[in-house]
């Protein structure tokens, strides 16, 4: 099997490049979004994760079915997996106008968020950061969001819970603005990049490659 892969791009560019069809459950979820942009982001991310997984598997995206089923309520949400290749881990994320996906062996998790300059949200910092991380982040919103995205990716790997974000201390990782490239933390590999105001991170068991769609 090929090494982990992360693919990302602005929603419009992804929809121009990546085709495919969603499942009935995915279409139903997409139709629930009241804002057109949110709906397009959802569709683009779910198509993109098929594209990403298909490249690793050496197959066509249209041959893959993304399944999401909550262990608690049985509804079509939660950690995604492939019906045809459940051993291949997949993850996806979308934030207004931007989407990304990751796939690979072992555990994978990806997240992306917009981050503006300015002071950090004190409530979010209190929820997400350990004392050591707080000392590094200070009142810098972009640094806070970078840590948030990293922890969200850990959540999507199934290693962290949203109500226990402070259980992971990432204070040993750099917080340089505009950081891009690969990092290693406690045996995990972080692939990080920025796109305009978007900060994104993919966390995998092995070093991953990044492909950006649409420039």
Backbone as numpy.savetxt, mean C-alpha at the origin, in Angstrom:
# Nx Ny Nz CAx CAy CAz Cx Cy Cz
9.77 -18.50 -8.61 8.92 -17.31 -8.61 9.80 -16.06 -8.61
9.38 -15.06 -9.32 10.13 -13.81 -9.41 10.10 -13.06 -8.08
11.05 -12.14 -7.87 11.08 -11.38 -6.61 9.87 -10.47 -6.49
9.61 -9.94 -5.29 8.47 -9.04 -5.09 8.52 -7.83 -6.02
7.34 -7.34 -6.35 7.21 -6.21 -7.26 6.18 -5.24 -6.70
6.49 -3.95 -6.78 5.54 -2.89 -6.46 5.31 -2.07 -7.73
4.06 -1.75 -8.00 3.71 -0.96 -9.17 2.82 0.18 -8.71
3.04 1.38 -9.25 2.28 2.54 -8.77 2.14 3.57 -9.87
1.20 4.47 -9.68 1.02 5.56 -10.62 -0.21 6.38 -10.29
-0.33 7.52 -10.95 -1.54 8.32 -10.79 -2.72 7.57 -11.41
-3.86 7.70 -10.80 -5.03 6.91 -11.18 -5.34 6.99 -12.66
-5.36 8.18 -13.21 -5.69 8.33 -14.64 -4.70 7.58 -15.51
-3.41 7.68 -15.18 -2.38 7.00 -15.97 -2.53 5.49 -15.86
-2.82 5.00 -14.67 -2.99 3.56 -14.48 -4.18 3.05 -15.29
-5.28 3.76 -15.26 -6.46 3.32 -16.00 -6.22 3.36 -17.51
-5.33 4.24 -17.96 -4.98 4.29 -19.39 -4.15 3.08 -19.81
-3.36 2.54 -18.87 -2.42 1.47 -19.20 -2.95 0.08 -18.86
-3.66 -0.02 -17.75 -4.07 -1.33 -17.22 -5.55 -1.56 -17.49
-5.85 -2.64 -18.18 -7.23 -3.02 -18.42 -7.64 -4.16 -17.51
-8.85 -4.67 -17.72 -9.30 -5.81 -16.94 -10.72 -5.64 -16.47
-11.19 -6.64 -15.74 -12.57 -6.67 -15.25 -12.57 -7.01 -13.76
-13.40 -6.33 -13.02 -13.54 -6.60 -11.61 -14.57 -7.69 -11.36
-14.51 -8.29 -10.19 -15.53 -9.26 -9.80 -16.81 -8.53 -9.45
-17.89 -9.27 -9.32 -19.15 -8.65 -8.94 -19.05 -7.98 -7.57
-18.35 -8.63 -6.64 -18.19 -8.05 -5.30 -17.41 -6.74 -5.37
-16.37 -6.69 -6.21 -15.59 -5.46 -6.35 -16.42 -4.36 -7.00
-17.19 -4.71 -8.01 -18.04 -3.71 -8.67 -19.07 -3.13 -7.69
-19.62 -4.00 -6.86 -20.59 -3.54 -5.86 -19.96 -2.56 -4.89
-18.75 -2.88 -4.44 -18.04 -1.98 -3.53 -17.72 -0.66 -4.22
-17.29 -0.73 -5.48 -16.94 0.49 -6.21 -18.16 1.41 -6.35
-19.32 0.83 -6.58 -20.53 1.62 -6.78 -20.98 2.34 -5.52
-20.48 1.91 -4.37 -20.88 2.54 -3.11 -20.19 3.87 -2.86
-19.09 4.13 -3.58 -18.40 5.41 -3.41 -19.24 6.53 -4.01
-19.46 7.57 -3.25 -20.26 8.68 -3.74 -19.44 9.65 -4.59
-18.15 9.74 -4.31 -17.27 10.61 -5.09 -16.67 9.83 -6.25
-16.73 10.42 -7.45 -16.22 9.76 -8.64 -14.74 9.42 -8.50
-13.94 10.35 -7.94 -12.50 10.10 -7.80 -12.23 8.90 -6.91
-12.96 8.79 -5.81 -12.79 7.64 -4.91 -13.11 6.34 -5.64
-14.14 6.37 -6.44 -14.54 5.17 -7.20 -13.46 4.79 -8.22
-12.93 5.79 -8.92 -11.88 5.52 -9.90 -10.61 4.99 -9.21
-10.27 5.55 -8.06 -9.10 5.08 -7.31 -9.26 3.62 -6.92
-10.43 3.27 -6.43 -10.71 1.89 -6.03 -10.55 0.94 -7.22
-11.18 1.29 -8.33 -11.11 0.44 -9.52 -9.67 0.30 -10.01
-8.95 1.43 -10.08 -7.57 1.40 -10.57 -6.68 0.53 -9.69
-6.83 0.63 -8.38 -6.00 -0.16 -7.46 -6.28 -1.65 -7.61
-7.54 -2.01 -7.76 -7.90 -3.43 -7.87 -7.49 -4.02 -9.22
-7.48 -3.22 -10.26 -6.94 -3.69 -11.53 -5.42 -3.78 -11.49
-4.81 -2.79 -10.83 -3.35 -2.73 -10.78 -2.76 -3.92 -10.04
-3.40 -4.36 -8.96 -2.84 -5.47 -8.19 -2.87 -6.76 -9.02
-3.85 -6.92 -9.89 -3.87 -8.06 -10.80 -2.69 -7.98 -11.78
-2.48 -6.79 -12.31 -1.38 -6.54 -13.24 -0.05 -6.87 -12.58
0.12 -6.44 -11.35 1.35 -6.67 -10.59 1.58 -8.17 -10.36
0.54 -8.86 -9.90 0.66 -10.29 -9.62 0.88 -11.10 -10.90
0.23 -10.69 -11.97 0.36 -11.42 -13.23 1.79 -11.37 -13.75
2.46 -10.25 -13.55 3.85 -10.14 -14.01 4.75 -11.12 -13.26
4.52 -11.26 -11.97 5.32 -12.21 -11.18 5.02 -13.65 -11.58
3.75 -13.95 -11.83 3.33 -15.31 -12.12 3.54 -15.69 -13.59
3.81 -14.71 -14.43 3.98 -15.01 -15.84 2.68 -15.39 -16.51
1.59 -14.74 -16.12 0.29 -15.02 -16.69 -0.39 -13.71 -17.06
-1.66 -13.78 -17.45 -2.41 -12.58 -17.81 -3.26 -12.14 -16.64
-3.38 -10.83 -16.47 -4.13 -10.29 -15.35 -5.59 -10.75 -15.37
-6.15 -10.94 -16.56 -7.55 -11.34 -16.67 -7.78 -12.76 -16.15
-6.70 -13.51 -15.91 -6.82 -14.88 -15.41 -6.85 -14.92 -13.88
-6.71 -13.77 -13.24 -6.59 -13.72 -11.78 -7.84 -13.11 -11.13
-8.24 -13.68 -10.01 -9.41 -13.22 -9.28 -8.99 -12.74 -7.89
-9.24 -11.47 -7.61 -8.93 -10.92 -6.30 -10.12 -11.16 -5.37
-9.83 -11.75 -4.21 -10.87 -12.06 -3.23 -10.58 -11.31 -1.94
-11.61 -10.74 -1.35 -11.51 -10.13 -0.03 -12.70 -10.60 0.80
-12.41 -11.13 1.97 -13.47 -11.61 2.84 -13.07 -11.40 4.29
-13.81 -10.58 4.99 -13.50 -10.27 6.38 -13.71 -11.49 7.27
-12.72 -11.79 8.10 -12.82 -12.94 9.00 -13.88 -12.72 10.09
-14.22 -11.47 10.35 -15.15 -11.17 11.44 -16.60 -11.08 10.98
-16.83 -10.38 9.86 -18.22 -10.18 9.41 -18.57 -10.91 8.12
-17.56 -11.45 7.43 -17.82 -12.19 6.21 -18.05 -11.33 4.98
-17.97 -9.99 5.13 -18.19 -9.11 3.99 -16.95 -9.02 3.11
-17.12 -8.45 1.91 -16.05 -8.43 0.91 -15.09 -7.28 1.14
-14.37 -7.34 2.24 -13.30 -6.38 2.50 -12.25 -7.08 3.35
-11.16 -6.38 3.65 -10.08 -7.02 4.40 -8.90 -7.34 3.50
-7.98 -8.14 4.01 -6.76 -8.43 3.28 -7.08 -9.22 2.00
-6.58 -8.74 0.85 -6.88 -9.41 -0.42 -5.99 -10.63 -0.65
-6.49 -11.57 -1.46 -5.70 -12.71 -1.89 -6.20 -13.16 -3.25
-5.41 -13.99 -3.91 -5.75 -14.47 -5.25 -6.37 -15.86 -5.16
-7.54 -16.02 -5.75 -8.20 -17.33 -5.73 -7.35 -18.38 -6.43
-6.67 -18.00 -7.51 -5.90 -18.95 -8.30 -4.52 -19.24 -7.70
-3.96 -18.29 -6.96 -2.62 -18.43 -6.39 -2.60 -17.89 -4.97
-3.26 -18.56 -4.02 -3.32 -18.04 -2.65 -1.97 -17.95 -1.96
-0.97 -18.66 -2.46 0.35 -18.62 -1.85 1.10 -17.33 -2.18
0.66 -16.62 -3.21 1.28 -15.35 -3.58 0.59 -14.22 -2.82
1.33 -13.49 -2.04 0.75 -12.39 -1.27 0.56 -11.16 -2.15
-0.55 -10.46 -1.93 -0.81 -9.22 -2.66 -1.29 -8.15 -1.68
-1.09 -6.91 -2.07 -1.55 -5.78 -1.26 -1.81 -4.61 -2.19
-2.72 -3.75 -1.82 -3.05 -2.59 -2.65 -3.41 -1.40 -1.77
-3.29 -0.21 -2.35 -3.61 1.01 -1.63 -4.01 2.09 -2.61
-4.86 3.00 -2.15 -5.21 4.16 -2.98 -5.46 5.36 -2.11
-4.98 6.48 -2.58 -5.23 7.77 -1.96 -5.61 8.71 -3.09
-6.29 9.76 -2.83 -6.92 10.57 -3.87 -6.03 10.81 -5.09
-6.39 10.14 -6.20 -5.69 10.33 -7.46 -4.44 9.50 -7.65
-4.12 8.63 -6.71 -2.89 7.83 -6.79 -3.15 6.43 -6.25
-2.58 5.41 -6.92 -2.79 4.02 -6.50 -1.46 3.26 -6.56
-1.37 2.20 -5.76 -0.20 1.34 -5.82 -0.59 -0.08 -5.41
0.25 -1.03 -5.79 0.00 -2.43 -5.49 1.34 -3.13 -5.33
1.32 -4.23 -4.61 2.53 -5.03 -4.42 2.14 -6.50 -4.41
3.08 -7.34 -4.84 2.86 -8.79 -4.84 4.21 -9.47 -4.67
4.18 -10.64 -4.04 5.42 -11.38 -3.86 5.25 -12.54 -2.90
6.28 -13.36 -2.78 6.23 -14.46 -1.81 6.32 -13.94 -0.38
5.94 -14.75 0.57 5.98 -14.31 1.96 4.87 -13.30 2.23
5.17 -12.31 3.03 4.19 -11.27 3.34 4.52 -9.99 2.59
3.50 -9.31 2.11 3.69 -8.00 1.48 2.65 -7.03 2.04
3.01 -5.77 2.06 2.09 -4.72 2.46 2.50 -3.43 1.79
1.53 -2.66 1.33 1.83 -1.39 0.66 0.83 -0.35 1.11
1.30 0.89 1.23 0.38 1.98 1.57 0.91 3.28 0.98
-0.01 4.22 0.78 0.34 5.53 0.23 -0.62 6.56 0.79
-0.10 7.74 1.09 -0.92 8.84 1.60 -0.35 10.16 1.09
-1.24 11.14 0.92 -0.80 12.49 0.65 -0.28 13.12 1.93
0.78 13.88 1.80 1.37 14.55 2.98 1.71 15.99 2.61
1.10 16.91 3.30 1.38 18.32 3.06 2.41 18.84 4.06
3.05 19.93 3.71 3.95 20.58 4.65 3.13 21.19 5.80
3.78 21.40 6.91 3.09 22.03 8.02 3.17 21.19 9.27
2.47 21.62 10.32 2.54 20.93 11.60 1.83 19.58 11.58
2.35 18.63 12.34 1.76 17.31 12.43 0.49 17.34 13.28
-0.43 16.44 12.96 -1.64 16.28 13.75 -1.27 15.60 15.07
-1.47 16.31 16.17 -1.04 15.78 17.47 -1.80 14.51 17.85
-3.07 14.42 17.50 -3.85 13.22 17.82 -3.36 12.01 17.04
-3.04 12.23 15.76 -2.52 11.13 14.95 -1.16 10.70 15.46
-0.33 11.65 15.83 0.99 11.33 16.36 0.88 10.53 17.65
-0.05 10.91 18.52 -0.24 10.19 19.77 -0.71 8.77 19.53
-1.50 8.56 18.49 -2.02 7.23 18.15 -0.94 6.35 17.57
-0.06 6.92 16.73 0.82 6.10 15.91 2.26 5.99 16.40
2.76 6.99 17.11 4.20 7.07 17.36 4.60 6.66 18.77
5.74 5.98 18.85 6.36 5.71 20.13 7.07 6.99 20.61
7.47 7.06 21.87 8.20 8.25 22.33 9.46 8.54 21.51
10.19 7.49 21.13 11.41 7.70 20.34 11.07 8.25 18.96
9.99 7.75 18.35 9.58 8.25 17.04 9.09 9.69 17.14
8.36 9.99 18.20 7.85 11.36 18.40 9.00 12.36 18.48
10.08 11.97 19.14 11.23 12.86 19.26 11.85 13.15 17.90
11.83 12.16 17.00 12.40 12.35 15.67 11.46 13.13 14.75
10.17 12.85 14.86 9.20 13.49 13.98 8.99 14.95 14.35
8.97 15.22 15.67 8.70 16.59 16.10 7.31 17.02 15.67
7.22 18.19 15.04 5.92 18.70 14.56 5.85 18.70 13.04
6.69 17.88 12.40 6.77 17.83 10.94 5.74 16.84 10.39
4.75 17.34 9.67 3.69 16.48 9.17 4.17 15.43 8.18
5.09 15.80 7.30 5.56 14.84 6.31 6.28 13.67 6.98
7.04 13.94 8.03 7.71 12.86 8.74 6.69 11.97 9.46
5.66 12.59 10.00 4.61 11.81 10.65 3.93 10.89 9.65
3.58 11.41 8.48 2.88 10.60 7.48 3.79 9.48 6.96
5.09 9.76 6.86 5.99 8.69 6.43 5.95 7.53 7.42
5.97 7.82 8.70 5.89 6.76 9.71 4.52 6.08 9.66
3.47 6.87 9.45 2.12 6.31 9.37 2.02 5.32 8.21
2.55 5.70 7.05 2.49 4.84 5.87 3.26 3.55 6.12
4.42 3.67 6.74 5.19 2.47 7.06 4.40 1.52 7.96
3.73 2.07 8.95 2.99 1.23 9.88 1.73 0.66 9.23
1.10 1.42 8.35 -0.05 0.89 7.60 0.38 -0.29 6.74
1.57 -0.20 6.16 2.08 -1.33 5.36 2.30 -2.55 6.24
2.76 -2.35 7.47 2.90 -3.46 8.41 1.55 -4.05 8.78
0.55 -3.19 8.92 -0.80 -3.68 9.19 -1.28 -4.56 8.05
-1.03 -4.13 6.83 -1.48 -4.89 5.67 -0.71 -6.20 5.50
0.47 -6.28 6.10 1.21 -7.54 6.14 0.67 -8.48 7.21
-0.23 -7.98 8.03 -0.78 -8.78 9.11 0.11 -8.85 10.34
1.03 -7.88 10.47 1.98 -7.88 11.58 1.67 -6.85 12.65
0.70 -6.01 12.41 0.41 -4.91 13.32 -1.08 -4.61 13.22
-1.65 -4.13 14.30 -3.06 -3.76 14.32 -3.19 -2.24 14.41
-4.26 -1.71 13.83 -4.44 -0.26 13.81 -4.55 0.33 15.22
-5.03 -0.46 16.17 -5.13 0.06 17.53 -3.89 -0.26 18.37
-2.84 -0.80 17.70 -1.59 -1.12 18.41 -0.39 -0.62 17.62
-0.52 0.52 16.95 0.55 1.02 16.10 1.82 1.32 16.87
1.67 1.65 18.14 2.84 1.99 18.95 3.64 0.75 19.35
3.15 -0.43 19.01 3.90 -1.65 19.30 5.15 -1.78 18.43
5.15 -1.09 17.30 6.31 -1.13 16.39 7.07 0.18 16.50
8.34 0.11 16.82 9.18 1.30 16.93 10.10 1.36 15.72
9.84 2.32 14.84 10.61 2.47 13.61 11.57 3.65 13.69
11.96 4.01 14.89 12.82 5.18 15.07 14.22 4.98 14.50
14.57 3.74 14.19 15.89 3.49 13.60 15.94 3.76 12.11
14.79 4.04 11.49 14.74 4.32 10.05 14.86 5.81 9.78
15.49 6.18 8.68 15.63 7.61 8.36 14.30 8.23 7.99
14.20 9.55 8.19 12.98 10.29 7.87 13.26 11.44 6.92
14.29 11.31 6.12 14.66 12.39 5.20 13.51 12.68 4.24
13.19 13.95 4.05 12.16 14.33 3.10 12.63 14.01 1.68
11.75 13.44 0.90 12.11 13.06 -0.46 12.84 11.74 -0.53
12.88 11.00 0.60 13.56 9.71 0.65 13.01 8.77 -0.41
13.87 8.10 -1.12 13.46 7.14 -2.13 14.50 6.03 -2.19
14.04 4.78 -2.20 14.96 3.68 -2.30 14.62 2.58 -1.33
15.60 1.71 -1.04 15.38 0.53 -0.22 16.00 0.68 1.16
15.29 0.18 2.15 15.76 0.16 3.52 15.51 -1.23 4.09
16.18 -1.54 5.19 15.94 -2.81 5.85 15.67 -2.54 7.33
14.66 -3.25 7.85 14.29 -3.09 9.25 13.89 -4.45 9.82
14.68 -4.94 10.75 14.34 -6.16 11.48 13.99 -7.31 10.52
14.81 -7.48 9.49 14.61 -8.57 8.55 13.59 -8.30 7.46
12.99 -7.12 7.47 12.00 -6.76 6.45 12.62 -5.74 5.50
12.14 -5.74 4.27 12.67 -4.82 3.27 11.61 -3.78 2.92
12.02 -2.51 3.05 11.13 -1.40 2.75 11.56 -0.75 1.44
10.61 -0.62 0.53 10.82 0.10 -0.72 9.99 1.37 -0.64
10.63 2.53 -0.69 9.92 3.78 -0.46 10.12 4.74 -1.64
9.06 5.51 -1.91 9.15 6.48 -2.99 8.14 7.60 -2.73
8.31 8.69 -3.46 7.39 9.82 -3.39 6.93 10.17 -4.79
5.75 10.78 -4.87 5.20 11.25 -6.14 4.40 12.51 -5.84
4.98 13.66 -6.09 4.32 14.89 -5.70 4.17 14.94 -4.19
2.94 15.07 -3.73 2.68 15.09 -2.29 2.48 13.69 -1.70
2.53 12.66 -2.55 2.28 11.29 -2.08 3.55 10.66 -1.53
3.42 10.02 -0.38 4.49 9.22 0.22 4.01 7.78 0.23
4.83 6.85 -0.26 4.43 5.45 -0.37 5.52 4.51 0.14
5.09 3.38 0.67 6.01 2.36 1.17 5.46 0.98 0.88
6.31 0.09 0.38 5.99 -1.32 0.26 6.95 -2.09 1.15
6.43 -3.02 1.94 7.27 -3.82 2.83 7.14 -5.28 2.44
8.27 -5.92 2.18 8.30 -7.29 1.69 9.36 -8.10 2.43
9.30 -9.42 2.27 10.29 -10.28 2.91 11.62 -10.28 2.17
11.56 -10.06 0.86 12.75 -9.97 0.02 12.77 -8.60 -0.64
13.95 -8.13 -1.08 13.99 -6.83 -1.77 13.05 -6.80 -2.97
12.30 -5.73 -3.11 11.32 -5.61 -4.18 11.79 -4.60 -5.23
11.25 -4.76 -6.42 11.48 -3.81 -7.49 10.28 -2.88 -7.61
10.51 -1.66 -8.08 9.43 -0.68 -8.24 9.28 -0.34 -9.71
8.03 -0.33 -10.16 7.71 0.11 -11.52 6.67 1.22 -11.43
6.97 2.37 -12.01 6.04 3.48 -12.02 5.37 3.57 -13.39
4.06 3.64 -13.41 3.31 3.70 -14.65 2.97 5.14 -15.01
3.07 5.46 -16.26 2.69 6.78 -16.72 3.69 7.87 -16.42
4.95 7.48 -16.11 5.98 8.46 -15.87 6.05 8.90 -14.42
